[in-house]
């Protein structure tokens, strides 16, 4: 069974034009939930501290209690998305037989998450938070997803189901393939293949596994 990453706050709150100061509940959770709503409705450009404050019904200065600037807000949204991705992958891995089939399900779940949450996925890998300097929450969340993949590969190697090699390097190669295919699909570039994303995911997964020394699928 693969490890699962830390859980991050997510949720939904209605948009509110009331700008009175926020006096109850978890302000950070409310701001993140509102930011997610704005992201899905308006894209990354909608993630501004002032816009989130207005939609959450809080004062303009309230978000600065938790986010120094827009970059920190974007990073928090990205970290929450990595957390949801990790849970989706972990659930997929556990919903069937172990071994190589579990790895196949996990890889497919990664691409399925990107397909289902395109705005969040673009923020997760956007240039604004690419460096991750001073963003420990985001760094931990991203590493959590990577460790799911790396740990799964290492355990399959121990069982003799994958070939020898550095599990981290294999995981990077797998992640690069998954990310590349996800971005091609989100940008509408896979149409030239004449195949749907599910078929492409399966074909790419089999190529990855064969490269890692897995036996041919029966």
N, CA and C atoms as a LAMMPS dump frame, in Angstrom:
ITEM: TIMESTEP
0
ITEM: NUMBER OF ATOMS
654
ITEM: BOX BOUNDS ff ff ff
-5.0000000000000000e+02 5.0000000000000000e+02
-5.0000000000000000e+02 5.0000000000000000e+02
-5.0000000000000000e+02 5.0000000000000000e+02
ITEM: ATOMS id mol type element x y z
1 1 1 N 0.846 -1.195 0
2 1 2 C 0 0 0
3 1 3 C 0.879 1.243 0
4 2 1 N 0.529 2.217 -0.783
5 2 2 C 1.33 3.427 -0.868
6 2 3 C 1.04 4.338 0.314
7 3 1 N 1.984 5.2 0.617
8 3 2 C 1.775 6.221 1.626
9 3 3 C 0.85 7.282 1.081
10 4 1 N 0.17 7.969 1.968
11 4 2 C -0.694 9.075 1.551
12 4 3 C -0.153 10.36 2.138
13 5 1 N -0.239 11.484 1.428
14 5 2 C 0.32 12.742 1.894
15 5 3 C -0.554 13.375 2.956
16 6 1 N -0.053 14.456 3.517
17 6 2 C -0.792 15.169 4.542
18 6 3 C -2.1 15.703 3.997
19 7 1 N -3.062 15.88 4.877
20 7 2 C -4.36 16.401 4.491
21 7 3 C -4.342 17.917 4.579
22 8 1 N -4.87 18.548 3.568
23 8 2 C -4.919 20.001 3.54
24 8 3 C -6.367 20.469 3.48
25 9 1 N -6.587 21.672 3.982
26 9 2 C -7.935 22.207 4.081
27 9 3 C -8.499 22.48 2.703
28 10 1 N -9.724 22.056 2.476
29 10 2 C -10.422 22.409 1.249
30 10 3 C -11.901 22.497 1.574
31 11 1 N -12.667 23.146 0.741
32 11 2 C -14.091 23.256 0.979
33 11 3 C -14.709 24.263 0.058
34 12 1 N -15.961 24.553 0.303
35 12 2 C -16.682 25.475 -0.547
36 12 3 C -17.441 26.462 0.338
37 13 1 N -17.41 27.735 -0.011
38 13 2 C -18.22 28.741 0.663
39 13 3 C -18.852 29.607 -0.392
40 14 1 N -20.045 30.128 -0.147
41 14 2 C -20.697 30.972 -1.146
42 14 3 C -20.017 32.324 -1.25
43 15 1 N -20.082 32.895 -2.44
44 15 2 C -19.534 34.233 -2.625
45 15 3 C -20.397 35.236 -1.896
46 16 1 N -19.756 36.224 -1.301
47 16 2 C -20.455 37.204 -0.49
48 16 3 C -19.836 38.568 -0.764
49 17 1 N -20.642 39.537 -1.062
50 17 2 C -20.122 40.872 -1.342
51 17 3 C -20.028 41.723 -0.084
52 18 1 N -20.469 41.215 1.064
53 18 2 C -20.375 41.921 2.329
54 18 3 C -18.902 42.033 2.719
55 19 1 N -18.422 43.241 3.06
56 19 2 C -17.013 43.427 3.378
57 19 3 C -16.787 43.672 4.868
58 20 1 N -17.718 43.267 5.722
59 20 2 C -17.5 43.407 7.149
60 20 3 C -16.39 42.476 7.602
61 21 1 N -15.624 42.848 8.65
62 21 2 C -14.56 41.969 9.137
63 21 3 C -15.096 40.604 9.532
64 22 1 N -14.296 39.59 9.329
65 22 2 C -14.66 38.203 9.612
66 22 3 C -14.469 37.952 11.099
67 23 1 N -15.54 37.58 11.817
68 23 2 C -15.473 37.477 13.275
69 23 3 C -15.616 36.061 13.806
70 24 1 N -15.765 35.068 12.944
71 24 2 C -15.996 33.728 13.466
72 24 3 C -15.395 32.69 12.534
73 25 1 N -15.213 31.511 13.071
74 25 2 C -14.762 30.402 12.249
75 25 3 C -13.278 30.47 11.915
76 26 1 N -12.873 29.659 10.969
77 26 2 C -11.489 29.56 10.537
78 26 3 C -11.289 30.462 9.33
79 27 1 N -10.672 31.598 9.525
80 27 2 C -10.512 32.569 8.449
81 27 3 C -9.682 31.999 7.314
82 28 1 N -8.592 31.335 7.636
83 28 2 C -7.723 30.808 6.58
84 28 3 C -8.465 29.79 5.719
85 29 1 N -9.237 28.91 6.364
86 29 2 C -9.992 27.918 5.603
87 29 3 C -11.022 28.592 4.708
88 30 1 N -11.67 29.618 5.224
89 30 2 C -12.674 30.334 4.432
90 30 3 C -12.023 31.031 3.237
91 31 1 N -10.864 31.626 3.444
92 31 2 C -10.17 32.297 2.358
93 31 3 C -9.726 31.309 1.284
94 32 1 N -9.219 30.143 1.714
95 32 2 C -8.791 29.14 0.743
96 32 3 C -9.973 28.583 -0.039
97 33 1 N -11.075 28.355 0.646
98 33 2 C -12.25 27.851 -0.045
99 33 3 C -12.755 28.862 -1.068
100 34 1 N -12.759 30.131 -0.687
101 34 2 C -13.185 31.178 -1.605
102 34 3 C -12.209 31.309 -2.771
103 35 1 N -10.916 31.211 -2.48
104 35 2 C -9.915 31.284 -3.539
105 35 3 C -10.109 30.163 -4.554
106 36 1 N -10.453 28.97 -4.068
107 36 2 C -10.685 27.851 -4.979
108 36 3 C -11.886 28.125 -5.87
109 37 1 N -12.943 28.682 -5.299
110 37 2 C -14.112 29.05 -6.096
111 37 3 C -13.722 30.04 -7.2
112 38 1 N -12.963 31.062 -6.824
113 38 2 C -12.563 32.078 -7.795
114 38 3 C -11.651 31.489 -8.861
115 39 1 N -10.759 30.612 -8.455
116 39 2 C -9.863 29.975 -9.418
117 39 3 C -10.641 29.199 -10.459
118 40 1 N -11.606 28.425 -10.004
119 40 2 C -12.392 27.613 -10.935
120 40 3 C -13.27 28.473 -11.834
121 41 1 N -13.707 29.616 -11.329
122 41 2 C -14.599 30.47 -12.108
123 41 3 C -13.846 31.415 -13.044
124 42 1 N -12.68 31.894 -12.603
125 42 2 C -11.998 32.957 -13.35
126 42 3 C -10.581 32.602 -13.776
127 43 1 N -10.091 31.45 -13.367
128 43 2 C -8.72 31.084 -13.701
129 43 3 C -7.737 31.705 -12.727
130 44 1 N -6.437 31.466 -12.922
131 44 2 C -5.42 31.983 -12.008
132 44 3 C -5.456 33.492 -11.82
133 45 1 N -5.886 34.227 -12.828
134 45 2 C -5.939 35.686 -12.708
135 45 3 C -6.914 36.133 -11.625
136 46 1 N -7.858 35.261 -11.277
137 46 2 C -8.828 35.61 -10.252
138 46 3 C -8.307 35.507 -8.846
139 47 1 N -7.093 34.973 -8.685
140 47 2 C -6.523 34.797 -7.348
141 47 3 C -5.78 36.056 -6.919
142 48 1 N -6.52 36.991 -6.37
143 48 2 C -5.929 38.188 -5.786
144 48 3 C -6.401 38.291 -4.343
145 49 1 N -5.58 38.851 -3.495
146 49 2 C -5.958 38.982 -2.086
147 49 3 C -7.201 39.858 -1.932
148 50 1 N -7.265 40.927 -2.697
149 50 2 C -8.432 41.805 -2.605
150 50 3 C -9.698 41.101 -3.098
151 51 1 N -9.566 40.368 -4.215
152 51 2 C -10.731 39.67 -4.738
153 51 3 C -11.217 38.575 -3.809
154 52 1 N -10.305 37.837 -3.207
155 52 2 C -10.68 36.788 -2.263
156 52 3 C -11.337 37.397 -1.037
157 53 1 N -10.796 38.506 -0.541
158 53 2 C -11.394 39.166 0.616
159 53 3 C -12.818 39.605 0.315
160 54 1 N -13.016 40.206 -0.849
161 54 2 C -14.349 40.676 -1.226
162 54 3 C -15.329 39.511 -1.321
163 55 1 N -14.919 38.43 -1.986
164 55 2 C -15.81 37.296 -2.166
165 55 3 C -16.097 36.566 -0.858
166 56 1 N -15.126 36.583 0.079
167 56 2 C -15.308 35.9 1.36
168 56 3 C -16.07 36.756 2.359
169 57 1 N -16.28 38.032 2.026
170 57 2 C -17.008 38.911 2.926
171 57 3 C -16.19 39.367 4.105
172 58 1 N -14.89 39.63 3.879
173 58 2 C -14.017 40.097 4.952
174 58 3 C -13.369 41.409 4.533
175 59 1 N -12.686 42.052 5.463
176 59 2 C -12.027 43.321 5.145
177 59 3 C -10.857 43.092 4.202
178 60 1 N -10.425 44.139 3.531
179 60 2 C -9.323 44.023 2.579
180 60 3 C -8.032 43.57 3.243
181 61 1 N -7.868 43.929 4.51
182 61 2 C -6.625 43.59 5.205
183 61 3 C -6.659 42.212 5.847
184 62 1 N -7.826 41.599 5.958
185 62 2 C -7.938 40.317 6.656
186 62 3 C -7.046 39.225 6.065
187 63 1 N -6.961 39.074 4.734
188 63 2 C -6.117 37.998 4.194
189 63 3 C -4.649 38.104 4.587
190 64 1 N -4.185 39.323 4.901
191 64 2 C -2.773 39.493 5.234
192 64 3 C -2.423 38.879 6.585
193 65 1 N -3.414 38.462 7.336
194 65 2 C -3.134 37.74 8.577
195 65 3 C -2.54 36.363 8.285
196 66 1 N -2.817 35.842 7.103
197 66 2 C -2.365 34.492 6.758
198 66 3 C -1.491 34.438 5.515
199 67 1 N -1.591 35.434 4.649
200 67 2 C -0.829 35.418 3.398
201 67 3 C -0.133 36.76 3.212
202 68 1 N 1.177 36.713 3.103
203 68 2 C 1.931 37.952 2.971
204 68 3 C 1.653 38.644 1.648
205 69 1 N 1.445 37.848 0.6
206 69 2 C 1.2 38.411 -0.716
207 69 3 C 0.467 37.377 -1.568
208 70 1 N 0.218 37.732 -2.825
209 70 2 C -0.506 36.841 -3.729
210 70 3 C 0.217 35.503 -3.895
211 71 1 N 1.537 35.526 -3.94
212 71 2 C 2.296 34.294 -4.132
213 71 3 C 2 33.289 -3.016
214 72 1 N 1.912 33.764 -1.788
215 72 2 C 1.613 32.866 -0.679
216 72 3 C 0.193 32.321 -0.777
217 73 1 N -0.731 33.127 -1.251
218 73 2 C -2.098 32.65 -1.449
219 73 3 C -2.126 31.571 -2.523
220 74 1 N -1.472 31.824 -3.653
221 74 2 C -1.422 30.847 -4.738
222 74 3 C -0.766 29.557 -4.252
223 75 1 N 0.302 29.686 -3.474
224 75 2 C 0.995 28.509 -2.954
225 75 3 C 0.092 27.687 -2.043
226 76 1 N -0.701 28.347 -1.238
227 76 2 C -1.608 27.628 -0.346
228 76 3 C -2.683 26.883 -1.132
229 77 1 N -3.195 27.51 -2.182
230 77 2 C -4.17 26.842 -3.046
231 77 3 C -3.531 25.635 -3.727
232 78 1 N -2.292 25.803 -4.204
233 78 2 C -1.584 24.703 -4.852
234 78 3 C -1.313 23.564 -3.876
235 79 1 N -0.93 23.902 -2.647
236 79 2 C -0.669 22.866 -1.641
237 79 3 C -1.928 22.06 -1.35
238 80 1 N -3.062 22.75 -1.24
239 80 2 C -4.321 22.046 -1.005
240 80 3 C -4.656 21.124 -2.171
241 81 1 N -4.365 21.576 -3.397
242 81 2 C -4.625 20.748 -4.571
243 81 3 C -3.721 19.517 -4.591
244 82 1 N -2.462 19.678 -4.229
245 82 2 C -1.574 18.516 -4.128
246 82 3 C -2.104 17.525 -3.092
247 83 1 N -2.622 18.051 -1.993
248 83 2 C -3.195 17.165 -0.989
249 83 3 C -4.368 16.367 -1.52
250 84 1 N -5.253 17.024 -2.28
251 84 2 C -6.39 16.316 -2.852
252 84 3 C -5.938 15.302 -3.9
253 85 1 N -4.936 15.671 -4.691
254 85 2 C -4.404 14.726 -5.673
255 85 3 C -3.842 13.492 -4.982
256 86 1 N -3.077 13.708 -3.928
257 86 2 C -2.502 12.578 -3.208
258 86 3 C -3.554 11.655 -2.645
259 87 1 N -4.617 12.213 -2.115
260 87 2 C -5.69 11.371 -1.573
261 87 3 C -6.392 10.606 -2.685
262 88 1 N -6.57 11.249 -3.841
263 88 2 C -7.206 10.568 -4.974
264 88 3 C -6.349 9.405 -5.456
265 89 1 N -5.04 9.615 -5.523
266 89 2 C -4.141 8.549 -5.945
267 89 3 C -4.15 7.418 -4.919
268 90 1 N -4.058 7.783 -3.646
269 90 2 C -4.069 6.768 -2.604
270 90 3 C -5.34 5.939 -2.617
271 91 1 N -6.476 6.573 -2.835
272 91 2 C -7.741 5.844 -2.894
273 91 3 C -7.762 4.898 -4.08
274 92 1 N -7.277 5.377 -5.234
275 92 2 C -7.26 4.52 -6.423
276 92 3 C -6.377 3.298 -6.209
277 93 1 N -5.243 3.51 -5.567
278 93 2 C -4.301 2.41 -5.32
279 93 3 C -4.933 1.328 -4.448
280 94 1 N -5.734 1.745 -3.483
281 94 2 C -6.288 0.803 -2.517
282 94 3 C -7.576 0.13 -2.981
283 95 1 N -8.12 0.557 -4.111
284 95 2 C -9.426 0.051 -4.546
285 95 3 C -9.324 -1.141 -5.484
286 96 1 N -8.395 -2.004 -5.275
287 96 2 C -8.263 -3.174 -6.137
288 96 3 C -7.08 -4.01 -5.72
289 97 1 N -6.67 -4.893 -6.604
290 97 2 C -5.573 -5.797 -6.3
291 97 3 C -4.261 -5.029 -6.192
292 98 1 N -3.314 -5.516 -5.372
293 98 2 C -2.039 -4.835 -5.184
294 98 3 C -1.067 -5.115 -6.32
295 99 1 N 0.172 -4.696 -6.141
296 99 2 C 1.203 -4.961 -7.134
297 99 3 C 1.139 -3.997 -8.304
298 100 1 N 1.477 -4.5 -9.476
299 100 2 C 1.497 -3.661 -10.675
300 100 3 C 0.132 -3.07 -11.019
301 101 1 N -0.981 -3.806 -10.818
302 101 2 C -2.28 -3.182 -11.085
303 101 3 C -2.521 -1.934 -10.231
304 102 1 N -2.031 -1.956 -8.994
305 102 2 C -2.192 -0.791 -8.129
306 102 3 C -1.39 0.39 -8.661
307 103 1 N -0.185 0.128 -9.145
308 103 2 C 0.615 1.201 -9.733
309 103 3 C -0.07 1.761 -10.969
310 104 1 N -0.629 0.895 -11.789
311 104 2 C -1.345 1.378 -12.978
312 104 3 C -2.51 2.287 -12.575
313 105 1 N -3.254 1.878 -11.565
314 105 2 C -4.391 2.698 -11.117
315 105 3 C -3.914 4.038 -10.574
316 106 1 N -2.8 4.02 -9.845
317 106 2 C -2.277 5.266 -9.305
318 106 3 C -1.839 6.232 -10.385
319 107 1 N -1.161 5.724 -11.397
320 107 2 C -0.735 6.582 -12.507
321 107 3 C -1.942 7.157 -13.248
322 108 1 N -2.941 6.325 -13.456
323 108 2 C -4.15 6.8 -14.135
324 108 3 C -4.876 7.85 -13.298
325 109 1 N -4.847 7.682 -11.969
326 109 2 C -5.524 8.633 -11.089
327 109 3 C -4.87 10.003 -11.148
328 110 1 N -3.565 10.031 -11.346
329 110 2 C -2.862 11.311 -11.475
330 110 3 C -3.414 12.093 -12.665
331 111 1 N -3.469 11.446 -13.811
332 111 2 C -3.946 12.133 -15.013
333 111 3 C -5.433 12.458 -14.894
334 112 1 N -6.188 11.576 -14.274
335 112 2 C -7.618 11.839 -14.083
336 112 3 C -7.831 13.077 -13.223
337 113 1 N -6.981 13.274 -12.216
338 113 2 C -7.101 14.472 -11.383
339 113 3 C -6.842 15.723 -12.21
340 114 1 N -5.792 15.697 -13.02
341 114 2 C -5.49 16.853 -13.863
342 114 3 C -6.639 17.155 -14.817
343 115 1 N -7.236 16.103 -15.377
344 115 2 C -8.353 16.287 -16.303
345 115 3 C -9.566 16.886 -15.604
346 116 1 N -9.812 16.44 -14.379
347 116 2 C -11.007 16.885 -13.646
348 116 3 C -10.822 18.264 -13.015
349 117 1 N -9.569 18.672 -12.782
350 117 2 C -9.301 19.932 -12.088
351 117 3 C -8.229 20.733 -12.838
352 118 1 N -8.527 21.153 -14.049
353 118 2 C -7.499 21.813 -14.871
354 118 3 C -6.973 23.116 -14.284
355 119 1 N -7.84 23.928 -13.69
356 119 2 C -7.381 25.204 -13.141
357 119 3 C -6.434 24.979 -11.975
358 120 1 N -6.795 24.04 -11.073
359 120 2 C -5.927 23.741 -9.949
360 120 3 C -4.595 23.166 -10.427
361 121 1 N -4.663 22.302 -11.442
362 121 2 C -3.436 21.665 -11.922
363 121 3 C -2.47 22.696 -12.487
364 122 1 N -2.988 23.653 -13.205
365 122 2 C -2.104 24.678 -13.778
366 122 3 C -1.461 25.52 -12.671
367 123 1 N -2.195 25.79 -11.611
368 123 2 C -1.629 26.549 -10.496
369 123 3 C -0.567 25.725 -9.77
370 124 1 N -0.805 24.418 -9.613
371 124 2 C 0.141 23.547 -8.933
372 124 3 C 1.525 23.599 -9.578
373 125 1 N 1.551 23.736 -10.894
374 125 2 C 2.816 23.727 -11.628
375 125 3 C 3.088 25.052 -12.324
376 126 1 N 2.444 26.1 -11.856
377 126 2 C 2.601 27.405 -12.481
378 126 3 C 3.928 28.054 -12.141
379 127 1 N 4.375 29.005 -12.949
380 127 2 C 5.672 29.662 -12.743
381 127 3 C 5.755 30.469 -11.463
382 128 1 N 4.609 30.919 -10.961
383 128 2 C 4.618 31.783 -9.782
384 128 3 C 5.155 31.074 -8.542
385 129 1 N 4.958 29.758 -8.473
386 129 2 C 5.398 29.008 -7.288
387 129 3 C 6.389 27.908 -7.667
388 130 1 N 6.982 28.036 -8.839
389 130 2 C 7.892 26.983 -9.302
390 130 3 C 9.11 26.844 -8.401
391 131 1 N 9.638 27.968 -7.911
392 131 2 C 10.826 27.915 -7.07
393 131 3 C 10.573 27.326 -5.699
394 132 1 N 9.411 27.604 -5.138
395 132 2 C 8.987 27.11 -3.827
396 132 3 C 9.876 27.571 -2.68
397 133 1 N 10.735 28.552 -2.921
398 133 2 C 11.54 29.109 -1.844
399 133 3 C 10.626 29.813 -0.846
400 134 1 N 10.784 29.479 0.422
401 134 2 C 9.962 30.085 1.447
402 134 3 C 8.531 29.603 1.453
403 135 1 N 8.257 28.476 0.79
404 135 2 C 6.902 27.927 0.722
405 135 3 C 6.914 26.478 1.239
406 136 1 N 7.164 26.275 2.525
407 136 2 C 7.315 24.912 3.053
408 136 3 C 6.063 24.058 2.938
409 137 1 N 4.893 24.664 3.071
410 137 2 C 3.659 23.881 2.963
411 137 3 C 3.514 23.292 1.564
412 138 1 N 3.757 24.11 0.555
413 138 2 C 3.665 23.636 -0.816
414 138 3 C 4.745 22.594 -1.104
415 139 1 N 5.96 22.839 -0.638
416 139 2 C 7.045 21.887 -0.856
417 139 3 C 6.707 20.534 -0.237
418 140 1 N 6.172 20.555 0.972
419 140 2 C 5.799 19.3 1.624
420 140 3 C 4.675 18.579 0.914
421 141 1 N 3.708 19.334 0.423
422 141 2 C 2.58 18.713 -0.269
423 141 3 C 3.018 18.081 -1.582
424 142 1 N 3.87 18.775 -2.331
425 142 2 C 4.358 18.233 -3.598
426 142 3 C 5.219 16.995 -3.362
427 143 1 N 6.081 17.056 -2.358
428 143 2 C 6.913 15.901 -2.038
429 143 3 C 6.071 14.727 -1.558
430 144 1 N 4.95 15.031 -0.913
431 144 2 C 4.062 13.961 -0.468
432 144 3 C 3.542 13.144 -1.633
433 145 1 N 3.14 13.819 -2.709
434 145 2 C 2.667 13.105 -3.899
435 145 3 C 3.817 12.347 -4.552
436 146 1 N 4.99 12.994 -4.637
437 146 2 C 6.144 12.326 -5.236
438 146 3 C 6.526 11.075 -4.441
439 147 1 N 6.441 11.162 -3.117
440 147 2 C 6.801 10.018 -2.282
441 147 3 C 5.826 8.853 -2.437
442 148 1 N 4.578 9.146 -2.77
443 148 2 C 3.634 8.068 -3.06
444 148 3 C 4.16 7.25 -4.234
445 149 1 N 4.576 7.942 -5.28
446 149 2 C 5.08 7.273 -6.478
447 149 3 C 6.409 6.575 -6.205
448 150 1 N 7.331 7.285 -5.593
449 150 2 C 8.646 6.704 -5.312
450 150 3 C 8.534 5.507 -4.371
451 151 1 N 7.712 5.634 -3.338
452 151 2 C 7.551 4.529 -2.406
453 151 3 C 6.906 3.314 -3.042
454 152 1 N 5.92 3.558 -3.902
455 152 2 C 5.274 2.438 -4.59
456 152 3 C 6.239 1.702 -5.498
457 153 1 N 7.068 2.442 -6.214
458 153 2 C 8.057 1.824 -7.101
459 153 3 C 9.063 1.014 -6.294
460 154 1 N 9.532 1.578 -5.182
461 154 2 C 10.519 0.877 -4.359
462 154 3 C 9.963 -0.43 -3.817
463 155 1 N 8.722 -0.425 -3.386
464 155 2 C 8.144 -1.661 -2.841
465 155 3 C 7.939 -2.709 -3.927
466 156 1 N 7.594 -2.281 -5.12
467 156 2 C 7.453 -3.229 -6.226
468 156 3 C 8.814 -3.802 -6.627
469 157 1 N 9.847 -2.997 -6.509
470 157 2 C 11.192 -3.513 -6.764
471 157 3 C 11.564 -4.58 -5.745
472 158 1 N 11.228 -4.344 -4.493
473 158 2 C 11.53 -5.311 -3.448
474 158 3 C 10.815 -6.64 -3.674
475 159 1 N 9.682 -6.588 -4.315
476 159 2 C 8.927 -7.814 -4.607
477 159 3 C 9.34 -8.443 -5.936
478 160 1 N 10.283 -7.828 -6.622
479 160 2 C 10.742 -8.352 -7.892
480 160 3 C 9.806 -8.088 -9.053
481 161 1 N 8.866 -7.142 -8.882
482 161 2 C 7.9 -6.844 -9.934
483 161 3 C 8.388 -5.734 -10.867
484 162 1 N 9.402 -5.002 -10.434
485 162 2 C 10.058 -3.997 -11.268
486 162 3 C 11.559 -4.25 -11.227
487 163 1 N 12.258 -3.778 -12.256
488 163 2 C 13.684 -4.004 -12.344
489 163 3 C 14.482 -3.147 -11.381
490 164 1 N 15.786 -3.405 -11.336
491 164 2 C 16.67 -2.657 -10.465
492 164 3 C 16.865 -1.235 -10.987
493 165 1 N 17.27 -0.374 -10.082
494 165 2 C 17.5 1.021 -10.442
495 165 3 C 17.086 1.918 -9.3
496 166 1 N 17.458 3.169 -9.383
497 166 2 C 17.104 4.124 -8.342
498 166 3 C 15.619 4.46 -8.425
499 167 1 N 14.9 4.181 -7.341
500 167 2 C 13.451 4.403 -7.35
501 167 3 C 13.106 5.872 -7.557
502 168 1 N 13.93 6.766 -7.021
503 168 2 C 13.666 8.183 -7.197
504 168 3 C 13.786 8.618 -8.648
505 169 1 N 14.801 8.112 -9.329
506 169 2 C 14.972 8.442 -10.747
507 169 3 C 13.812 7.898 -11.572
508 170 1 N 13.415 6.668 -11.274
509 170 2 C 12.261 6.097 -11.974
510 170 3 C 11.01 6.933 -11.73
511 171 1 N 10.836 7.393 -10.488
512 171 2 C 9.656 8.189 -10.152
513 171 3 C 9.666 9.518 -10.895
514 172 1 N 10.84 10.128 -11.032
515 172 2 C 10.944 11.391 -11.778
516 172 3 C 10.57 11.17 -13.243
517 173 1 N 11.066 10.074 -13.818
518 173 2 C 10.738 9.777 -15.213
519 173 3 C 9.241 9.55 -15.383
520 174 1 N 8.649 8.841 -14.426
521 174 2 C 7.211 8.595 -14.488
522 174 3 C 6.435 9.893 -14.343
523 175 1 N 6.841 10.741 -13.399
524 175 2 C 6.154 12.012 -13.175
525 175 3 C 6.267 12.895 -14.419
526 176 1 N 7.441 12.903 -15.034
527 176 2 C 7.615 13.713 -16.248
528 176 3 C 6.66 13.261 -17.348
529 177 1 N 6.502 11.953 -17.475
530 177 2 C 5.58 11.427 -18.483
531 177 3 C 4.143 11.808 -18.162
532 178 1 N 3.758 11.628 -16.909
533 178 2 C 2.392 11.952 -16.502
534 178 3 C 2.109 13.446 -16.683
535 179 1 N 3.045 14.27 -16.267
536 179 2 C 2.839 15.716 -16.377
537 179 3 C 2.777 16.146 -17.841
538 180 1 N 3.673 15.593 -18.647
539 180 2 C 3.665 15.947 -20.062
540 180 3 C 2.369 15.565 -20.743
541 181 1 N 1.89 14.362 -20.467
542 181 2 C 0.641 13.917 -21.072
543 181 3 C -0.529 14.745 -20.567
544 182 1 N -0.52 15.068 -19.275
545 182 2 C -1.6 15.884 -18.712
546 182 3 C -1.65 17.253 -19.373
547 183 1 N -0.51 17.907 -19.51
548 183 2 C -0.477 19.242 -20.1
549 183 3 C -0.851 19.208 -21.576
550 184 1 N -0.377 18.197 -22.284
551 184 2 C -0.772 18.069 -23.688
552 184 3 C -2.283 17.939 -23.818
553 185 1 N -2.863 17.155 -22.931
554 185 2 C -4.31 16.968 -22.975
555 185 3 C -5.049 18.254 -22.619
556 186 1 N -4.609 18.927 -21.557
557 186 2 C -5.282 20.16 -21.139
558 186 3 C -5.167 21.249 -22.191
559 187 1 N -4.085 21.243 -22.945
560 187 2 C -3.897 22.239 -23.998
561 187 3 C -4.507 21.813 -25.334
562 188 1 N -5.188 20.674 -25.349
563 188 2 C -5.86 20.216 -26.555
564 188 3 C -4.935 19.669 -27.622
565 189 1 N -3.734 19.262 -27.228
566 189 2 C -2.749 18.819 -28.203
567 189 3 C -2.782 17.313 -28.476
568 190 1 N -3.566 16.559 -27.704
569 190 2 C -3.612 15.114 -27.924
570 190 3 C -4.611 14.727 -29.008
571 191 1 N -5.383 15.674 -29.507
572 191 2 C -6.392 15.362 -30.531
573 191 3 C -5.752 14.793 -31.794
574 192 1 N -4.511 15.188 -32.077
575 192 2 C -3.85 14.723 -33.294
576 192 3 C -3.593 13.211 -33.269
577 193 1 N -3.632 12.612 -32.08
578 193 2 C -3.387 11.171 -31.978
579 193 3 C -4.602 10.354 -32.377
580 194 1 N -5.772 10.978 -32.337
581 194 2 C -6.991 10.253 -32.654
582 194 3 C -7.432 9.319 -31.547
583 195 1 N -6.826 9.442 -30.361
584 195 2 C -7.194 8.579 -29.242
585 195 3 C -7.551 9.434 -28.047
586 196 1 N -8.429 8.907 -27.217
587 196 2 C -8.832 9.611 -26.013
588 196 3 C -7.77 9.55 -24.935
589 197 1 N -7.943 10.376 -23.902
590 197 2 C -6.941 10.447 -22.847
591 197 3 C -6.834 9.138 -22.075
592 198 1 N -7.934 8.404 -21.944
593 198 2 C -7.864 7.13 -21.222
594 198 3 C -6.972 6.134 -21.959
595 199 1 N -7.142 6.04 -23.267
596 199 2 C -6.315 5.126 -24.055
597 199 3 C -4.858 5.566 -24.039
598 200 1 N -4.61 6.855 -24.157
599 200 2 C -3.241 7.35 -24.128
600 200 3 C -2.595 7.102 -22.772
601 201 1 N -3.376 7.263 -21.723
602 201 2 C -2.855 7.001 -20.373
603 201 3 C -2.44 5.549 -20.231
604 202 1 N -3.279 4.653 -20.696
605 202 2 C -2.966 3.225 -20.595
606 202 3 C -1.717 2.876 -21.402
607 203 1 N -1.61 3.41 -22.614
608 203 2 C -0.453 3.119 -23.464
609 203 3 C 0.83 3.69 -22.855
610 204 1 N 0.756 4.918 -22.359
611 204 2 C 1.934 5.532 -21.752
612 204 3 C 2.347 4.778 -20.493
613 205 1 N 1.377 4.333 -19.722
614 205 2 C 1.673 3.579 -18.511
615 205 3 C 2.398 2.28 -18.83
616 206 1 N 1.938 1.59 -19.862
617 206 2 C 2.589 0.326 -20.221
618 206 3 C 4.018 0.56 -20.697
619 207 1 N 4.245 1.64 -21.433
620 207 2 C 5.601 1.967 -21.856
621 207 3 C 6.495 2.251 -20.649
622 208 1 N 5.959 2.991 -19.686
623 208 2 C 6.707 3.278 -18.47
624 208 3 C 7.083 1.998 -17.732
625 209 1 N 6.096 1.124 -17.533
626 209 2 C 6.332 -0.083 -16.768
627 209 3 C 7.323 -1.005 -17.465
628 210 1 N 7.225 -1.105 -18.768
629 210 2 C 8.188 -1.938 -19.512
630 210 3 C 9.594 -1.362 -19.36
631 211 1 N 9.711 -0.042 -19.392
632 211 2 C 11.006 0.607 -19.198
633 211 3 C 11.563 0.385 -17.814
634 212 1 N 10.683 0.18 -16.837
635 212 2 C 11.108 -0.081 -15.464
636 212 3 C 11.373 -1.566 -15.211
637 213 1 N 11.237 -2.365 -16.246
638 213 2 C 11.533 -3.778 -16.089
639 213 3 C 10.359 -4.652 -15.707
640 214 1 N 9.146 -4.122 -15.814
641 214 2 C 7.973 -4.939 -15.503
642 214 3 C 7.73 -5.93 -16.628
643 215 1 N 7.18 -7.082 -16.309
644 215 2 C 6.857 -8.049 -17.373
645 215 3 C 5.724 -7.519 -18.244
646 216 1 N 5.651 -8.02 -19.46
647 216 2 C 4.59 -7.611 -20.377
648 216 3 C 3.237 -7.951 -19.78
649 217 1 N 2.297 -7.065 -19.997
650 217 2 C 0.946 -7.278 -19.47
651 217 3 C 0.261 -8.381 -20.235
652 218 1 N -0.343 -9.302 -19.494
653 218 2 C -1.023 -10.415 -20.144
654 218 3 C -2.423 -10.013 -20.555
